[in-house]
Amino acid sequence: MSVFTESPERQALRRAVFELGRRYGAGYFQAKARAGQPTHELWSEAGKLGYLGVNIPAEYGGGGAGISELAIVLEELGAAGTPLLMLVVSPAICGTVIARFGTDQQKQQWLPGLADGSRRMAFGITEPDAGSNSHRIGTIARRDGADWLLSGRKVFISGIDHSDAVLFVGRTEDATTGKLKPALFIVPRDTPGFEYRPIPMELVTAEKQFQVFLDDVRLPAEALVGDENAGLMQLFAGLNPERIMTAAFTLGLARQALGSAVEYARTRTVWDTPIGAHQGIAHPLAQCAIEVELARLMMQKAADLYDSGDDVAAGEAANMAKYAAGEAACRAVDQAVQTLGGNGLTQEYGLAALIAATRVARVAPVSREMVLNFVAQHTLGLPKSY
Ligand SMILES: Cc1cc2nc3c(=O)[nH]c(=O)nc-3n(C[C@H](O)[C@H](O)[C@H](O)COP(=O)(O)OP(=O)(O)OC[C@H]3O[C@@H](n4cnc5c(N)ncnc54)[C@H](O)[C@@H]3O)c2cc1C
């Protein structure tokens, strides 16, 4: 069988997840998002069916598969019009980091819940004064006896209001100079000193973004995930899946938009033939279909490299896949809106909301420019400018 033929198991997963998403539908998703309500029904059902935890080890109640399978779940939910953003964070980043570096106790405590969706964990790295420069992270963990005291500020952290805890990236006090030696802490949402406020965003999503204030948040020693001296390797074990999953999220939305546009172009007739017969409509859609497929291939390569344990090659591929997905999706959504004319901007068709949703992938979790910096320096060997 060709490496490009998906296994029967993956094809079955794809179909089943798409059917689940379609049963809820884009109408359900957008109504919830516009009302500022969570999509708990869909999340819970997907969790019970085992889709949210396909990548979590089987001994902790997960599916024992990889990021490749979790990316299938998210892509298909997006294609069905029901993207679940927290899949990028809860099972993909937090689940992976805890499964790879957590203690037995942390695994027992968190992984079964993350796998069946009954518990959720957000992820916080971005800071107002550091932004893309994560070496400048100023969230500091100080030892106080056996405890840790965590202080700092974070911004744009998704989904805290419906999460049980947040996995925060800080640095230990003795590592405040030089290169970032990140230390990761699980902070339950109700811990004293941890406050969060929603940021008004122009996004039609069921998840909100928050700014966070951590003021001498007292944590037990066992809140630290992994080794405080393990450095960037531990962090990137979570960040590479995040990039792959952002690609999956965005490409699902692109497929949804292209699907709507093609259906519309087949039937809408304002001269003698459906508008899809005009090459001015057909060719840009065909171009977008090619670009989306190329980005999907890159995403699948990145996921495969990650699942095979090659973190270094996966890092380059995950960056490239996230970049390609963001570009392909923004163009596909723009062309879909154009194809629908005025209807492209109505709430009924829901395409205009995807303009902002896909635009996010050009900024987060790592910006387009920072990916280009990475490729320029590491793939091409060009000098660093900053
Ligand atoms: C919807 C949404 C959800 C998010 N969810 C989370 C979350 O759950 N957890 C989390 O931790 N973060 C989250 N983020 C934050 C996101 O990861 C950051 O916004 C992103 O990393 C960019 O950082 P910044 O916004 O500070 O931009 P900045 O770093 O201020 O960058 C601004 C601009 O300058 C450019 N730039 C900066 N440095 C360079 C350079 N050296 N060369 C060229 N250009 C440069 C950038 O590319 C960008 O275009 C989310 C953001 C959004 C929009």
Ligand as a Chemical Component Dictionary entry (heavy atoms), coordinates in Angstrom:
data_LIG
# 
_chem_comp.id                   LIG 
_chem_comp.type                 NON-POLYMER 
_chem_comp.pdbx_formal_charge   0 
_chem_comp.three_letter_code    LIG 
# 
loop_
_chem_comp_atom.comp_id 
_chem_comp_atom.atom_id 
_chem_comp_atom.alt_atom_id 
_chem_comp_atom.type_symbol 
_chem_comp_atom.charge 
_chem_comp_atom.model_Cartn_x 
_chem_comp_atom.model_Cartn_y 
_chem_comp_atom.model_Cartn_z 
_chem_comp_atom.pdbx_ordinal 
LIG C1  C1  C 0 -7.157 33.505 19.128 1  
LIG C2  C2  C 0 -5.855 33.382 19.831 2  
LIG C3  C3  C 0 -5.682 32.368 20.755 3  
LIG C4  C4  C 0 -4.480 32.245 21.459 4  
LIG N1  N1  N 0 -4.367 31.267 22.416 5  
LIG C5  C5  C 0 -3.231 31.192 23.161 6  
LIG C6  C6  C 0 -3.124 30.240 24.229 7  
LIG O1  O1  O 0 -4.052 29.457 24.493 8  
LIG N2  N2  N 0 -1.982 30.214 24.957 9  
LIG C7  C7  C 0 -0.938 31.053 24.703 10 
LIG O2  O2  O 0 0.065  30.984 25.409 11 
LIG N3  N3  N 0 -1.010 31.997 23.710 12 
LIG C8  C8  C 0 -2.136 32.074 22.927 13 
LIG N4  N4  N 0 -2.229 33.007 21.922 14 
LIG C9  C9  C 0 -1.124 33.969 21.732 15 
LIG C10 C10 C 0 -0.310 33.782 20.450 16 
LIG O3  O3  O 0 0.475  32.633 20.533 17 
LIG C11 C11 C 0 0.500  35.075 20.214 18 
LIG O4  O4  O 0 -0.426 36.083 19.863 19 
LIG C12 C12 C 0 1.568  34.915 19.176 20 
LIG O5  O5  O 0 2.600  34.072 19.636 21 
LIG C13 C13 C 0 2.186  36.267 18.758 22 
LIG O6  O6  O 0 2.616  36.976 19.874 23 
LIG P1  P1  P 0 2.164  38.507 20.067 24 
LIG O7  O7  O 0 0.701  38.585 19.877 25 
LIG O8  O8  O 0 2.737  38.995 21.340 26 
LIG O9  O9  O 0 2.836  39.281 18.851 27 
LIG P2  P2  P 0 4.253  40.026 18.830 28 
LIG O10 O10 O 0 5.333  39.099 19.292 29 
LIG O11 O11 O 0 4.125  41.332 19.506 30 
LIG O12 O12 O 0 4.456  40.248 17.275 31 
LIG C14 C14 C 0 3.772  41.276 16.554 32 
LIG C15 C15 C 0 4.201  41.213 15.093 33 
LIG O13 O13 O 0 5.639  41.428 14.995 34 
LIG C16 C16 C 0 6.224  40.358 14.280 35 
LIG N5  N5  N 0 7.569  40.078 14.800 36 
LIG C17 C17 C 0 7.960  39.963 16.108 37 
LIG N6  N6  N 0 9.262  39.646 16.184 38 
LIG C18 C18 C 0 9.718  39.545 14.903 39 
LIG C19 C19 C 0 10.982 39.241 14.312 40 
LIG N7  N7  N 0 12.059 38.946 15.066 41 
LIG N8  N8  N 0 11.073 39.231 12.965 42 
LIG C20 C20 C 0 9.974  39.519 12.183 43 
LIG N9  N9  N 0 8.779  39.817 12.685 44 
LIG C21 C21 C 0 8.648  39.826 14.026 45 
LIG C22 C22 C 0 5.298  39.167 14.496 46 
LIG O14 O14 O 0 5.461  38.207 13.472 47 
LIG C23 C23 C 0 3.932  39.845 14.454 48 
LIG O15 O15 O 0 3.520  39.973 13.124 49 
LIG C24 C24 C 0 -3.409 33.146 21.201 50 
LIG C25 C25 C 0 -3.588 34.166 20.242 51 
LIG C26 C26 C 0 -4.778 34.286 19.570 52 
LIG C27 C27 C 0 -4.937 35.395 18.571 53 
# 
loop_
_chem_comp_bond.comp_id 
_chem_comp_bond.atom_id_1 
_chem_comp_bond.atom_id_2 
_chem_comp_bond.value_order 
_chem_comp_bond.pdbx_ordinal 
LIG C1  C2  SING 1  
LIG C2  C3  SING 2  
LIG C2  C26 DOUB 3  
LIG C3  C4  DOUB 4  
LIG C4  N1  SING 5  
LIG C4  C24 SING 6  
LIG N1  C5  DOUB 7  
LIG C5  C6  SING 8  
LIG C5  C8  SING 9  
LIG C6  O1  DOUB 10 
LIG C6  N2  SING 11 
LIG N2  C7  SING 12 
LIG C7  O2  DOUB 13 
LIG C7  N3  SING 14 
LIG N3  C8  DOUB 15 
LIG C8  N4  SING 16 
LIG N4  C9  SING 17 
LIG N4  C24 SING 18 
LIG C9  C10 SING 19 
LIG C10 O3  SING 20 
LIG C10 C11 SING 21 
LIG C11 O4  SING 22 
LIG C11 C12 SING 23 
LIG C12 O5  SING 24 
LIG C12 C13 SING 25 
LIG C13 O6  SING 26 
LIG O6  P1  SING 27 
LIG P1  O7  DOUB 28 
LIG P1  O8  SING 29 
LIG P1  O9  SING 30 
LIG O9  P2  SING 31 
LIG P2  O10 DOUB 32 
LIG P2  O11 SING 33 
LIG P2  O12 SING 34 
LIG O12 C14 SING 35 
LIG C14 C15 SING 36 
LIG C15 O13 SING 37 
LIG C15 C23 SING 38 
LIG O13 C16 SING 39 
LIG C16 N5  SING 40 
LIG C16 C22 SING 41 
LIG N5  C17 SING 42 
LIG N5  C21 SING 43 
LIG C17 N6  DOUB 44 
LIG N6  C18 SING 45 
LIG C18 C19 SING 46 
LIG C18 C21 DOUB 47 
LIG C19 N7  SING 48 
LIG C19 N8  DOUB 49 
LIG N8  C20 SING 50 
LIG C20 N9  DOUB 51 
LIG N9  C21 SING 52 
LIG C22 O14 SING 53 
LIG C22 C23 SING 54 
LIG C23 O15 SING 55 
LIG C24 C25 DOUB 56 
LIG C25 C26 SING 57 
LIG C26 C27 SING 58 
# 
